[in-house]
Amino acid sequence: MTRSIKAYQSLLLATFIAPLPAFAMASDTTNVLLLAITLAGFSILNLALNGLFYFTGKYHSRNFAKMHALIAIIPAIISLFIALIYFDTAGAISMNIGVIIVSIGLSLLPLQLNLSAHKAPTKHTALIIALAAIVLLLAAYYIAPIAILAIACGHVALTSQADIKVKFIALSTLAIAYGYLGYWGYQIVQFS
C-alpha cells in the first residue's frame, strides 16, 4: 500500500511541476487562470473518485478515507506555495487562495463520507474499481493527466483483492497508464 501511495504522490507532484515554466513567462491574469483551472480540474476528477470509492464501500475503512484525503490535499498545498511564490499582487493571491480553500474542502470530503459509509466492500469492489481504471485510461487518451487517476484506481484494485482476473486487469491497466504517462512526460520535456 505504501509503494502505491508514494507512486501516486510523485505523479501528482510531477503533474504540478511540469507547467512551472508557464508561470514564469505569463502575466498575473494568465497565471491565476492556469492555477485555478488546473486545481479545479483536479478537484472535479477527485470528486469522481470520491463517488467511486464511496459507492464501492472503500470508505468503510477509516484508514483508506484518511489516506485518500491526505493524498488529495497535496495538489492544493502545492498550489498554495505556487500562489505565494509566483504572484505579486494581492488580487491574484486572494483569488487563488479562494480556489485553494475550496479545493482543500473538497479534498477533505472522504473524511466526511467515512462517517456515513455503511456499505462494506463486497467481493466485486475490486473488479468495479479495476473497470473504472480502464474507463479512466480510455479518457486519458483525450486528457492525459487523467491517467494519474487510472493509476490510482489500478493500485487500489490491485491491493483490494487476490482474484487473479482482477489482478491481471489492474496490472495491465497500470502498465499501460504508467507507459502513457511516461510518454506524455517525455513529450512535455521535448517541447518545453
Backbone hydrogen bonds, N-H to C=O, Kabsch-Sander energy under -0.5 kcal/mol:
donor,donor_aa,acceptor,acceptor_aa,energy
5,I,1,M,-1.7
6,K,2,T,-2.4
7,A,3,R,-2.4
8,Y,4,S,-2.2
9,Q,5,I,-2.5
10,S,6,K,-2.4
11,L,7,A,-2.0
12,L,8,Y,-2.1
13,L,9,Q,-2.3
14,A,10,S,-2.3
15,T,11,L,-2.0
16,F,12,L,-1.6
17,I,13,L,-1.6
18,A,14,A,-1.8
20,L,17,I,-1.9
22,A,19,P,-1.1
23,F,19,P,-1.0
23,F,20,L,-0.7
24,A,20,L,-1.2
25,M,21,P,-1.0
26,A,22,A,-1.3
31,N,27,S,-2.4
32,V,28,D,-2.6
33,L,29,T,-2.2
34,L,30,T,-2.8
35,L,31,N,-2.6
36,A,32,V,-2.6
37,I,33,L,-2.7
38,T,34,L,-2.0
39,L,35,L,-2.6
40,A,36,A,-2.6
41,G,37,I,-2.4
42,F,38,T,-2.0
43,S,39,L,-2.4
44,I,40,A,-2.3
45,L,41,G,-2.2
46,N,42,F,-2.5
47,L,43,S,-1.8
48,A,44,I,-1.3
49,L,45,L,-1.6
50,N,46,N,-2.5
51,G,47,L,-2.3
52,L,48,A,-2.3
53,F,49,L,-2.9
54,Y,50,N,-2.3
55,F,51,G,-2.6
56,T,52,L,-1.3
57,G,54,Y,-1.0
58,K,53,F,-1.8
59,Y,53,F,-1.0
60,H,57,G,-1.4
61,S,58,K,-1.4
62,R,60,H,-0.6
65,A,61,S,-1.9
66,K,62,R,-2.4
67,M,63,N,-2.5
68,H,64,F,-2.5
69,A,65,A,-2.3
70,L,66,K,-2.5
71,I,67,M,-2.5
72,A,68,H,-2.5
73,I,69,A,-1.4
74,I,70,L,-0.6
74,I,71,I,-0.8
77,I,73,I,-1.9
78,I,74,I,-2.5
79,S,75,P,-2.4
80,L,76,A,-1.9
81,F,77,I,-2.0
82,I,78,I,-2.3
83,A,79,S,-2.7
84,L,80,L,-2.2
85,I,81,F,-1.9
86,Y,82,I,-2.9
87,F,83,A,-1.2
93,I,89,T,-1.9
94,S,90,A,-2.7
95,M,91,G,-2.2
96,N,92,A,-2.0
97,I,93,I,-2.6
98,G,94,S,-1.8
99,V,95,M,-1.6
100,I,96,N,-2.6
101,I,97,I,-2.5
102,V,98,G,-1.9
103,S,99,V,-2.2
104,I,100,I,-2.5
105,G,101,I,-2.3
106,L,102,V,-2.2
107,S,103,S,-2.0
108,L,104,I,-1.5
109,L,106,L,-0.9
111,L,108,L,-1.1
112,Q,108,L,-0.9
113,L,109,L,-2.6
114,N,110,P,-1.8
115,L,111,L,-0.7
115,L,112,Q,-0.7
116,S,112,Q,-0.7
116,S,113,L,-0.6
117,A,114,N,-0.7
118,H,116,S,-1.2
120,A,118,H,-0.5
122,T,56,T,-0.5
125,T,122,T,-1.0
128,I,124,H,-2.5
129,I,125,T,-2.3
130,A,126,A,-2.4
131,L,127,L,-2.5
132,A,128,I,-2.1
133,A,129,I,-1.8
134,I,130,A,-1.5
135,V,131,L,-2.1
136,L,132,A,-2.6
137,L,133,A,-2.1
138,L,134,I,-2.1
139,A,135,V,-2.1
140,A,136,L,-1.7
141,Y,137,L,-0.6
141,Y,138,L,-0.8
142,Y,139,A,-1.3
143,I,139,A,-2.0
146,I,143,I,-1.9
147,A,144,A,-2.2
148,I,145,P,-1.7
149,L,145,P,-0.5
149,L,146,I,-0.5
150,A,146,I,-1.7
151,I,147,A,-2.2
152,A,148,I,-2.2
153,C,149,L,-2.6
154,G,150,A,-2.3
155,H,151,I,-2.4
156,V,152,A,-2.2
157,A,153,C,-2.7
158,L,154,G,-2.2
159,T,155,H,-2.1
160,S,156,V,-0.8
161,Q,157,A,-1.0
167,K,163,D,-2.3
168,F,164,I,-2.3
169,I,165,K,-2.4
170,A,166,V,-2.9
171,L,167,K,-3.0
172,S,168,F,-2.5
173,T,169,I,-2.4
174,L,170,A,-2.5
175,A,171,L,-2.5
176,I,172,S,-2.3
177,A,173,T,-2.8
178,Y,174,L,-2.9
179,G,175,A,-2.0
180,Y,176,I,-2.8
181,L,177,A,-2.7
182,G,178,Y,-2.5
183,Y,179,G,-2.4
184,W,180,Y,-2.5
185,G,181,L,-2.6
186,Y,182,G,-2.4
187,Q,183,Y,-2.3
188,I,184,W,-1.9
189,V,185,G,-2.3
190,Q,186,Y,-2.3
191,F,187,Q,-1.9
192,S,188,I,-0.6
192,S,189,V,-0.6
